Amino acid sequence: MVFYTVKKKERIEINVKKSKFIATIFPVSSLEVSKKRIDEIKNEFKNATHYPYAFRIGHENIKERFSDDGEPPRSSGLPILQELINANLTNTLLVVTRYFGGIKLGLGGLNRAYRECASLVINASEKVSSVSNIILELSFDMCDTGKIRNILEHQKARLLKENYCDPTEYCVEIDEKLKTEFVEILKNATKGKISIKIL
């Protein structure tokens, strides 16, 4: 499955029965970055009433989190998360800031407002393919260096670091989906005389 993320931060604003909803979407790479962006929103809109959010991070085992931030349970964070899922987005955080306008919207009204706001900012965002890369540490006999370099070129693996000692050590980056085939090719080329670790 191909996943997407947003290219850059985007924002939209809607008004529903005098309440203001401000949706901000970010590309994120980790839980820590997500928390930092949420804090930034809270500092930017200090007088807002609520800051519901949702994010998805990863590819094979996607981490999903959402928060209603004081709104009725599942009225806001979950609809935001569902919009991220519907758009097949990962490595993405979406925060909807609300300024209460004095008129209660009810559970259904809140759900619709948060969903609409999330959907609008997703549709306004430029999406890019979110590729899952991993880093491997290779340790092999120096005499196999030529073979390994040739494999890296043909398998679209990026050499990040090299240490020419005995054994020779490489750090390489490759699309996670290609890992199984890549490891098998390396083992066959070196007759099993290679150590491969995921960093």
Residue, then its C-alpha position, 0 to 999 in steps of 0.5 A: m500500500v502506498f502512503y502519503t504525507v503532506k508536503k508542508k504545514e497548511r491551515i484553514e478556518i471555518n465558522v459553525k454557529k459562531s464557533k471558530f474552528i482552525a485546522t492545522i496540518f503538519p508533516v511529522s516524523s515521530l511522537e516527539v515532533s508531534k507533541k512539539r507541534i501540538d504545544e506550538i499550536k497551544n502557544e499560538f492560540k492561547n485563548a482557544t477553548h479546545y485543541p483536539y488532534a490526531f496523528r498517524i506515524g509509521h508504515e508497517n505498524i502505524k502508530e495512531r493517536f487522537s485526543d478530544d481535549g475536553e470535548p465530549p468523548r469521540s466527538s472530535g479527535l476520532p473524526i479527525l483521525q478517520e479523515l487522516i485514514n480516509a486520505n491514506l495519510t501517515n507521518t501526519l498530524l492534524v490539530v483543530t483549534r476551537y474557539f467556542g462561540g456560545i452556542k452548543l453544537g451537540l455531539g452530532g454537530l461537533n462531529r460534523a464540524y471537526r470532520e469537515c474542518a479536517s477534510l478541508v485542510i487535507n484537501a487543501s494540502e499538497k500530498v507526497s508519497s511517504v516512503s518507509n526507509i530503514i538503515l542497515e549496518l553491513s559488515f563483510d570481508m574486504c574482498d567482497t567490497g566490489k560485489i557489495r558496491n555493485i549491489l548497492e547501485h543496482q538495488k537503489a541503496r544509499l551508502l551513508k557511511e563506510n569504514y574500510c577495515d577488516p571486516t569492512e563496514y557500511c551503513v546503507e539506507i534502503d526502502e523497507k519494502l525492498k529489505t527482504e530481497f536486498v538481504e537475500i542478494l547480499k547473502n548470496a553474493t557473499k556466500g553468507k559471510i556478511s553480518i546485517k543489522i537494522l539500526 
